[in-house]
Amino acid sequence: ERVALEHIRRVVDSILGETTAPAPSPDTPAAQTIVNQPVLLSVPYIRQLGAGADRFSFDSGAAAGAMLVQAYSGQKPTPDEFFGKAGQTSDASLTLAQITAGLTAYGLASEIRSGLKLGDLALILVTGRPAVLPVKHELLREAGLTGESTSGIHYVVAVGMDVANVYLHDPLRRDDAGRGLAVPSLLLYRAWTQIGLDAASTALERAALIPRLALIRRVRVTASILNIRKGPSTNDEILGQV
């Protein structure tokens, strides 16, 4: 899996015309390749704990759905509001089909796949589509990645990936510590696989809910001239103008 991910990275870099990591030497395992922090997909982070998410306890799926709605449409439903759009009335985890129904209600088309591999997830993210993944949250807690605990199906949103980690928006937080959480790829693979066993359904094993369209953000430029700077600060040297 790691060798495949490294190959995908190099292919993507060649297409984009940029390099995010040094090419590994023939005797260097792909797992040891040092990469820079990846650019994560522009998906707002929404927590399932706090204001707008206090009606239900098992609302990670609603929070994940609300993140996608806000990313794609600019609408800003709360997890409580999304929960209702998904057709759920009792305090129970949403199914992937219910999250899909909620997204449809907000005008976002998506599809469900199962039995995916890490390479599949890498290709989904590379094509600009975040993915809602059901995971066994207990494994993240055992690894020290979270102090919160939950039972049943837990949903996260995958927003980035490199050869070492998958980057997740984990909504089960009381602050923003779950934004872009770096989870080692093999740990994510275990948590993503074992959720199917816990739910007694192979349909959830390495399943993903994926928007049909790539995430494209559009902005309106109101200035007549834009400065191109050497770095991301207004104090950096101006290299040109557009």
Phi and psi restraints in degrees (value plus and minus 20) as a CYANA .aco file:
   2 ARG   PHI     -87.0   -47.0
   2 ARG   PSI     -60.0   -20.0
   3 VAL   PHI     -82.6   -42.6
   3 VAL   PSI     -60.1   -20.1
   4 ALA   PHI     -84.2   -44.2
   4 ALA   PSI     -61.0   -21.0
   5 LEU   PHI     -85.3   -45.3
   5 LEU   PSI     -59.6   -19.6
   6 GLU   PHI     -84.1   -44.1
   6 GLU   PSI     -59.2   -19.2
   7 HIS   PHI     -83.6   -43.6
   7 HIS   PSI     -64.1   -24.1
   8 ILE   PHI     -80.4   -40.4
   8 ILE   PSI     -61.6   -21.6
   9 ARG   PHI     -81.0   -41.0
   9 ARG   PSI     -64.4   -24.4
  10 ARG   PHI     -86.5   -46.5
  10 ARG   PSI     -57.0   -17.0
  11 VAL   PHI     -84.1   -44.1
  11 VAL   PSI     -66.2   -26.2
  12 VAL   PHI     -82.9   -42.9
  12 VAL   PSI     -61.9   -21.9
  13 ASP   PHI     -81.7   -41.7
  13 ASP   PSI     -58.1   -18.1
  14 SER   PHI     -88.0   -48.0
  14 SER   PSI     -52.4   -12.4
  15 ILE   PHI     -92.2   -52.2
  15 ILE   PSI     -62.4   -22.4
  16 LEU   PHI     -99.8   -59.8
  16 LEU   PSI     -35.7     4.3
  17 GLY   PHI      54.9    94.9
  17 GLY   PSI       9.7    49.7
  18 GLU   PHI    -164.2  -124.2
  18 GLU   PSI     141.5   181.5
  19 THR   PHI    -142.1  -102.1
  19 THR   PSI     106.5   146.5
  20 THR   PHI    -120.9   -80.9
  20 THR   PSI     -26.8    13.2
  21 ALA   PHI    -178.0  -138.0
  21 ALA   PSI     131.7   171.7
  22 PRO   PHI     -86.9   -46.9
  22 PRO   PSI     125.4   165.4
  23 ALA   PHI     -86.5   -46.5
  23 ALA   PSI     112.1   152.1
  24 PRO   PHI     -90.8   -50.8
  24 PRO   PSI     127.0   167.0
  25 SER   PHI     -93.8   -53.8
  25 SER   PSI     139.4   179.4
  26 PRO   PHI     -76.3   -36.3
  26 PRO   PSI     -48.8    -8.8
  27 ASP   PHI    -119.0   -79.0
  27 ASP   PSI      -8.0    32.0
  28 THR   PHI    -123.6   -83.6
  28 THR   PSI      98.6   138.6
  29 PRO   PHI     -79.2   -39.2
  29 PRO   PSI     124.1   164.1
  30 ALA   PHI     -79.0   -39.0
  30 ALA   PSI     -50.9   -10.9
  31 ALA   PHI     -84.6   -44.6
  31 ALA   PSI     -41.1    -1.1
  32 GLN   PHI    -117.6   -77.6
  32 GLN   PSI     -19.2    20.8
  33 THR   PHI     -86.1   -46.1
  33 THR   PSI     111.0   151.0
  34 ILE   PHI    -108.1   -68.1
  34 ILE   PSI     107.9   147.9
  35 VAL   PHI    -143.8  -103.8
  35 VAL   PSI     135.3   175.3
  36 ASN   PHI     -98.2   -58.2
  36 ASN   PSI     143.0   183.0
  37 GLN   PHI     -77.6   -37.6
  37 GLN   PSI     104.5   144.5
  38 PRO   PHI     -93.4   -53.4
  38 PRO   PSI     139.9   179.9
  39 VAL   PHI    -101.9   -61.9
  39 VAL   PSI      98.9   138.9
  40 LEU   PHI    -104.3   -64.3
  40 LEU   PSI     131.8   171.8
  41 LEU   PHI     -81.9   -41.9
  41 LEU   PSI     126.2   166.2
  42 SER   PHI     -99.8   -59.8
  42 SER   PSI      57.6    97.6
  43 VAL   PHI    -136.6   -96.6
  43 VAL   PSI     100.2   140.2
  44 PRO   PHI     -79.7   -39.7
  44 PRO   PSI     128.6   168.6
  45 TYR   PHI    -117.1   -77.1
  45 TYR   PSI     107.6   147.6
  46 ILE   PHI    -147.0  -107.0
  46 ILE   PSI     110.6   150.6
  47 ARG   PHI    -110.5   -70.5
  47 ARG   PSI     132.3   172.3
  48 GLN   PHI    -115.9   -75.9
  48 GLN   PSI     -13.7    26.3
  49 LEU   PHI    -141.2  -101.2
  49 LEU   PSI     110.2   150.2
  50 GLY   PHI      96.7   136.7
  50 GLY   PSI    -184.7  -144.7
  51 ALA   PHI     -79.2   -39.2
  51 ALA   PSI     114.0   154.0
  52 GLY   PHI      62.6   102.6
  52 GLY   PSI     -22.7    17.3
  53 ALA   PHI    -161.5  -121.5
  53 ALA   PSI      16.3    56.3
  54 ASP   PHI    -131.5   -91.5
  54 ASP   PSI     -14.2    25.8
  55 ARG   PHI    -103.2   -63.2
  55 ARG   PSI     -54.6   -14.6
  56 PHE   PHI    -145.6  -105.6
  56 PHE   PSI     136.7   176.7
  57 SER   PHI    -113.2   -73.2
  57 SER   PSI     -59.1   -19.1
  58 PHE   PHI    -117.2   -77.2
  58 PHE   PSI      45.2    85.2
  59 ASP   PHI    -139.1   -99.1
  59 ASP   PSI       6.8    46.8
  60 SER   PHI     -84.4   -44.4
  60 SER   PSI     -56.0   -16.0
  61 GLY   PHI     -85.1   -45.1
  61 GLY   PSI     -57.0   -17.0
  62 ALA   PHI     -88.2   -48.2
  62 ALA   PSI     -59.8   -19.8
  63 ALA   PHI     -85.5   -45.5
  63 ALA   PSI     -61.3   -21.3
  64 ALA   PHI     -83.6   -43.6
  64 ALA   PSI     -63.0   -23.0
  65 GLY   PHI     -83.3   -43.3
  65 GLY   PSI     -60.6   -20.6
  66 ALA   PHI     -83.2   -43.2
  66 ALA   PSI     -55.6   -15.6
  67 MET   PHI     -81.3   -41.3
  67 MET   PSI     -64.9   -24.9
  68 LEU   PHI     -87.1   -47.1
  68 LEU   PSI     -61.0   -21.0
  69 VAL   PHI     -79.7   -39.7
  69 VAL   PSI     -65.5   -25.5
  70 GLN   PHI     -87.8   -47.8
  70 GLN   PSI     -57.1   -17.1
  71 ALA   PHI     -84.6   -44.6
  71 ALA   PSI     -61.2   -21.2
  72 TYR   PHI    -110.3   -70.3
  72 TYR   PSI     -50.9   -10.9
  73 SER   PHI    -139.2   -99.2
  73 SER   PSI     -38.1     1.9
  74 GLY   PHI      65.0   105.0
  74 GLY   PSI     -32.4     7.6
  75 GLN   PHI     -85.5   -45.5
  75 GLN   PSI     131.0   171.0
  76 LYS   PHI    -146.7  -106.7
  76 LYS   PSI      45.2    85.2
  77 PRO   PHI     -91.2   -51.2
  77 PRO   PSI     126.5   166.5
  78 THR   PHI    -102.3   -62.3
  78 THR   PSI     143.2   183.2
  79 PRO   PHI     -76.7   -36.7
  79 PRO   PSI     -57.8   -17.8
  80 ASP   PHI     -81.5   -41.5
  80 ASP   PSI     -62.4   -22.4
  81 GLU   PHI     -87.8   -47.8
  81 GLU   PSI     -61.5   -21.5
  82 PHE   PHI     -84.4   -44.4
  82 PHE   PSI     -58.6   -18.6
  83 PHE   PHI     -73.5   -33.5
  83 PHE   PSI     -65.0   -25.0
  84 GLY   PHI     -87.0   -47.0
  84 GLY   PSI     -60.1   -20.1
  85 LYS   PHI     -82.9   -42.9
  85 LYS   PSI     -48.5    -8.5
  86 ALA   PHI     -97.2   -57.2
  86 ALA   PSI     -26.8    13.2
  87 GLY   PHI      66.1   106.1
  87 GLY   PSI      -5.4    34.6
  88 GLN   PHI    -119.0   -79.0
  88 GLN   PSI     117.3   157.3
  89 THR   PHI    -137.7   -97.7
  89 THR   PSI     -46.6    -6.6
  90 SER   PHI    -112.7   -72.7
  90 SER   PSI     140.7   180.7
  91 ASP   PHI    -101.9   -61.9
  91 ASP   PSI      59.4    99.4
  92 ALA   PHI    -160.8  -120.8
  92 ALA   PSI     133.5   173.5
  93 SER   PHI     -79.3   -39.3
  93 SER   PSI     117.4   157.4
  94 LEU   PHI     -88.7   -48.7
  94 LEU   PSI     129.4   169.4
  95 THR   PHI    -105.5   -65.5
  95 THR   PSI     145.9   185.9
  96 LEU   PHI     -81.2   -41.2
  96 LEU   PSI     -55.8   -15.8
  97 ALA   PHI     -85.0   -45.0
  97 ALA   PSI     -57.4   -17.4
  98 GLN   PHI     -89.6   -49.6
  98 GLN   PSI     -58.6   -18.6
  99 ILE   PHI     -83.6   -43.6
  99 ILE   PSI     -60.4   -20.4
 100 THR   PHI     -79.4   -39.4
 100 THR   PSI     -62.8   -22.8
 101 ALA   PHI     -83.5   -43.5
 101 ALA   PSI     -59.8   -19.8
 102 GLY   PHI     -83.3   -43.3
 102 GLY   PSI     -62.0   -22.0
 103 LEU   PHI     -84.0   -44.0
 103 LEU   PSI     -61.1   -21.1
 104 THR   PHI     -80.6   -40.6
 104 THR   PSI     -59.3   -19.3
 105 ALA   PHI     -82.3   -42.3
 105 ALA   PSI     -46.8    -6.8
 106 TYR   PHI    -116.6   -76.6
 106 TYR   PSI     -12.8    27.2
 107 GLY   PHI      67.1   107.1
 107 GLY   PSI      -2.6    37.4
 108 LEU   PHI    -132.0   -92.0
 108 LEU   PSI      98.0   138.0
 109 ALA   PHI    -103.5   -63.5
 109 ALA   PSI     119.5   159.5
 110 SER   PHI    -168.2  -128.2
 110 SER   PSI     151.2   191.2
 111 GLU   PHI    -159.9  -119.9
 111 GLU   PSI     138.2   178.2
 112 ILE   PHI    -133.5   -93.5
 112 ILE   PSI     112.7   152.7
 113 ARG   PHI    -148.5  -108.5
 113 ARG   PSI     137.1   177.1
 114 SER   PHI    -159.3  -119.3
 114 SER   PSI     146.5   186.5
 115 GLY   PHI      47.6    87.6
 115 GLY   PSI       8.5    48.5
 116 LEU   PHI     -98.6   -58.6
 116 LEU   PSI     144.0   184.0
 117 LYS   PHI    -135.4   -95.4
 117 LYS   PSI     151.7   191.7
 118 LEU   PHI     -81.3   -41.3
 118 LEU   PSI     -56.0   -16.0
 119 GLY   PHI     -83.1   -43.1
 119 GLY   PSI     -57.6   -17.6
 120 ASP   PHI     -83.3   -43.3
 120 ASP   PSI     -64.0   -24.0
 121 LEU   PHI     -83.1   -43.1
 121 LEU   PSI     -58.9   -18.9
 122 ALA   PHI     -80.5   -40.5
 122 ALA   PSI     -63.2   -23.2
 123 LEU   PHI     -86.8   -46.8
 123 LEU   PSI     -57.1   -17.1
 124 ILE   PHI     -81.5   -41.5
 124 ILE   PSI     -66.5   -26.5
 125 LEU   PHI     -89.7   -49.7
 125 LEU   PSI     -57.7   -17.7
 126 VAL   PHI     -83.2   -43.2
 126 VAL   PSI     -51.5   -11.5
 127 THR   PHI    -105.3   -65.3
 127 THR   PSI      -7.0    33.0
 128 GLY   PHI      61.1   101.1
 128 GLY   PSI       6.5    46.5
 129 ARG   PHI    -141.5  -101.5
 129 ARG   PSI      97.1   137.1
 130 PRO   PHI     -89.3   -49.3
 130 PRO   PSI     139.6   179.6
 131 ALA   PHI    -153.7  -113.7
 131 ALA   PSI     114.4   154.4
 132 VAL   PHI    -107.7   -67.7
 132 VAL   PSI     102.3   142.3
 133 LEU   PHI    -138.4   -98.4
 133 LEU   PSI     113.5   153.5
 134 PRO   PHI    -104.0   -64.0
 134 PRO   PSI     110.0   150.0
 135 VAL   PHI    -156.0  -116.0
 135 VAL   PSI     140.9   180.9
 136 LYS   PHI    -105.6   -65.6
 136 LYS   PSI      79.2   119.2
 137 HIS   PHI     -83.1   -43.1
 137 HIS   PSI     -47.4    -7.4
 138 GLU   PHI     -76.6   -36.6
 138 GLU   PSI     -55.7   -15.7
 139 LEU   PHI     -87.7   -47.7
 139 LEU   PSI     -54.9   -14.9
 140 LEU   PHI     -86.4   -46.4
 140 LEU   PSI     -57.7   -17.7
 141 ARG   PHI     -88.4   -48.4
 141 ARG   PSI     -62.9   -22.9
 142 GLU   PHI     -82.3   -42.3
 142 GLU   PSI     -49.8    -9.8
 143 ALA   PHI    -103.0   -63.0
 143 ALA   PSI     -19.8    20.2
 144 GLY   PHI      59.2    99.2
 144 GLY   PSI      -2.9    37.1
 145 LEU   PHI    -108.3   -68.3
 145 LEU   PSI     -31.5     8.5
 146 THR   PHI    -174.7  -134.7
 146 THR   PSI     131.2   171.2
 147 GLY   PHI    -121.5   -81.5
 147 GLY   PSI     -24.6    15.4
 148 GLU   PHI    -109.2   -69.2
 148 GLU   PSI     140.0   180.0
 149 SER   PHI    -157.7  -117.7
 149 SER   PSI     131.1   171.1
 150 THR   PHI    -174.5  -134.5
 150 THR   PSI     139.5   179.5
 151 SER   PHI    -133.7   -93.7
 151 SER   PSI     144.3   184.3
 152 GLY   PHI      59.4    99.4
 152 GLY   PSI    -181.0  -141.0
 153 ILE   PHI     -96.3   -56.3
 153 ILE   PSI     110.8   150.8
 154 HIS   PHI    -142.3  -102.3
 154 HIS   PSI     116.5   156.5
 155 TYR   PHI    -132.0   -92.0
 155 TYR   PSI     119.7   159.7
 156 VAL   PHI    -148.9  -108.9
 156 VAL   PSI     144.5   184.5
 157 VAL   PHI    -134.4   -94.4
 157 VAL   PSI      97.8   137.8
 158 ALA   PHI     -98.3   -58.3
 158 ALA   PSI     104.2   144.2
 159 VAL   PHI    -143.3  -103.3
 159 VAL   PSI     -20.8    19.2
 160 GLY   PHI    -194.5  -154.5
 160 GLY   PSI     145.9   185.9
 161 MET   PHI    -183.0  -143.0
 161 MET   PSI     124.3   164.3
 162 ASP   PHI    -158.6  -118.6
 162 ASP   PSI    -191.1  -151.1
 163 VAL   PHI     -89.4   -49.4
 163 VAL   PSI     -36.0     4.0
 164 ALA   PHI    -121.6   -81.6
 164 ALA   PSI     -59.5   -19.5
 165 ASN   PHI    -154.6  -114.6
 165 ASN   PSI     138.1   178.1
 166 VAL   PHI    -128.8   -88.8
 166 VAL   PSI     115.4   155.4
 167 TYR   PHI    -123.5   -83.5
 167 TYR   PSI     102.7   142.7
 168 LEU   PHI    -139.8   -99.8
 168 LEU   PSI     126.9   166.9
 169 HIS   PHI    -113.5   -73.5
 169 HIS   PSI      85.3   125.3
 170 ASP   PHI    -118.1   -78.1
 170 ASP   PSI      91.1   131.1
 171 PRO   PHI     -93.1   -53.1
 171 PRO   PSI     -32.2     7.8
 172 LEU   PHI    -101.6   -61.6
 172 LEU   PSI      52.1    92.1
 173 ARG   PHI    -164.9  -124.9
 173 ARG   PSI     136.4   176.4
 174 ARG   PHI    -119.5   -79.5
 174 ARG   PSI     -24.3    15.7
 175 ASP   PHI    -158.3  -118.3
 175 ASP   PSI    -181.8  -141.8
 176 ASP   PHI    -114.8   -74.8
 176 ASP   PSI      -0.4    39.6
 177 ALA   PHI     -87.3   -47.3
 177 ALA   PSI     -36.8     3.2
 178 GLY   PHI    -107.0   -67.0
 178 GLY   PSI     -18.5    21.5
 179 ARG   PHI     -97.2   -57.2
 179 ARG   PSI     102.7   142.7
 180 GLY   PHI      39.1    79.1
 180 GLY   PSI      16.9    56.9
 181 LEU   PHI     -83.7   -43.7
 181 LEU   PSI     104.7   144.7
 182 ALA   PHI    -101.9   -61.9
 182 ALA   PSI      96.5   136.5
 183 VAL   PHI    -138.0   -98.0
 183 VAL   PSI     103.0   143.0
 184 PRO   PHI     -70.7   -30.7
 184 PRO   PSI     116.5   156.5
 185 SER   PHI     -74.8   -34.8
 185 SER   PSI     -63.8   -23.8
 186 LEU   PHI     -90.6   -50.6
 186 LEU   PSI     -51.3   -11.3
 187 LEU   PHI     -86.8   -46.8
 187 LEU   PSI     -64.2   -24.2
 188 LEU   PHI     -80.8   -40.8
 188 LEU   PSI     -59.8   -19.8
 189 TYR   PHI     -80.7   -40.7
 189 TYR   PSI     -62.4   -22.4
 190 ARG   PHI     -84.1   -44.1
 190 ARG   PSI     -68.1   -28.1
 191 ALA   PHI     -85.0   -45.0
 191 ALA   PSI     -53.9   -13.9
 192 TRP   PHI     -92.9   -52.9
 192 TRP   PSI     -51.8   -11.8
 193 THR   PHI    -101.5   -61.5
 193 THR   PSI     -65.4   -25.4
 194 GLN   PHI     -91.5   -51.5
 194 GLN   PSI     -38.0     2.0
 195 ILE   PHI     -81.8   -41.8
 195 ILE   PSI     -52.0   -12.0
 196 GLY   PHI     -86.1   -46.1
 196 GLY   PSI     -55.0   -15.0
 197 LEU   PHI     -90.3   -50.3
 197 LEU   PSI     -62.4   -22.4
 198 ASP   PHI     -85.0   -45.0
 198 ASP   PSI     -56.6   -16.6
 199 ALA   PHI    -105.5   -65.5
 199 ALA   PSI     -17.6    22.4
 200 ALA   PHI      33.7    73.7
 200 ALA   PSI      16.2    56.2
 201 SER   PHI    -168.3  -128.3
 201 SER   PSI     100.2   140.2
 202 THR   PHI     -89.7   -49.7
 202 THR   PSI     -31.8     8.2
 203 ALA   PHI     -85.5   -45.5
 203 ALA   PSI     -43.3    -3.3
 204 LEU   PHI    -113.8   -73.8
 204 LEU   PSI     -29.2    10.8
 205 GLU   PHI     -89.0   -49.0
 205 GLU   PSI      93.5   133.5
 206 ARG   PHI      30.7    70.7
 206 ARG   PSI      27.3    67.3
 207 ALA   PHI    -111.5   -71.5
 207 ALA   PSI     140.4   180.4
 208 ALA   PHI    -172.4  -132.4
 208 ALA   PSI     122.2   162.2
 209 LEU   PHI    -123.7   -83.7
 209 LEU   PSI     102.8   142.8
 210 ILE   PHI    -147.0  -107.0
 210 ILE   PSI     107.1   147.1
 211 PRO   PHI     -80.6   -40.6
 211 PRO   PSI     126.1   166.1
 212 ARG   PHI     -95.3   -55.3
 212 ARG   PSI     -45.2    -5.2
 213 LEU   PHI    -128.5   -88.5
 213 LEU   PSI     131.2   171.2
 214 ALA   PHI     -88.7   -48.7
 214 ALA   PSI     130.2   170.2
 215 LEU   PHI    -100.1   -60.1
 215 LEU   PSI      93.0   133.0
 216 ILE   PHI    -140.6  -100.6
 216 ILE   PSI     105.4   145.4
 217 ARG   PHI    -124.3   -84.3
 217 ARG   PSI     112.0   152.0
 218 ARG   PHI    -135.4   -95.4
 218 ARG   PSI     119.2   159.2
 219 VAL   PHI    -148.8  -108.8
 219 VAL   PSI     135.9   175.9
 220 ARG   PHI    -124.9   -84.9
 220 ARG   PSI     105.4   145.4
 221 VAL   PHI    -113.5   -73.5
 221 VAL   PSI     101.3   141.3
 222 THR   PHI    -119.1   -79.1
 222 THR   PSI     -34.4     5.6
 223 ALA   PHI     -99.3   -59.3
 223 ALA   PSI     127.6   167.6
 224 SER   PHI     -98.8   -58.8
 224 SER   PSI     -46.7    -6.7
 225 ILE   PHI    -155.1  -115.1
 225 ILE   PSI     112.4   152.4
 226 LEU   PHI    -132.5   -92.5
 226 LEU   PSI     114.7   154.7
 227 ASN   PHI    -103.3   -63.3
 227 ASN   PSI     117.5   157.5
 228 ILE   PHI    -120.2   -80.2
 228 ILE   PSI      97.3   137.3
 229 ARG   PHI    -129.6   -89.6
 229 ARG   PSI     141.7   181.7
 230 LYS   PHI     -87.6   -47.6
 230 LYS   PSI     -48.2    -8.2
 231 GLY   PHI    -161.0  -121.0
 231 GLY   PSI    -196.6  -156.6
 232 PRO   PHI    -103.6   -63.6
 232 PRO   PSI      -6.6    33.4
 233 SER   PHI    -131.9   -91.9
 233 SER   PSI     129.0   169.0
 234 THR   PHI     -91.6   -51.6
 234 THR   PSI     -26.8    13.2
 235 ASN   PHI    -109.9   -69.9
 235 ASN   PSI     -29.6    10.4
 236 ASP   PHI     -95.2   -55.2
 236 ASP   PSI     137.3   177.3
 237 GLU   PHI     -80.7   -40.7
 237 GLU   PSI     118.1   158.1
 238 ILE   PHI    -102.2   -62.2
 238 ILE   PSI     103.4   143.4
 239 LEU   PHI    -118.1   -78.1
 239 LEU   PSI     -41.8    -1.8
 240 GLY   PHI     159.4   199.4
 240 GLY   PSI    -194.2  -154.2
 241 GLN   PHI    -160.6  -120.6
 241 GLN   PSI     134.2   174.2
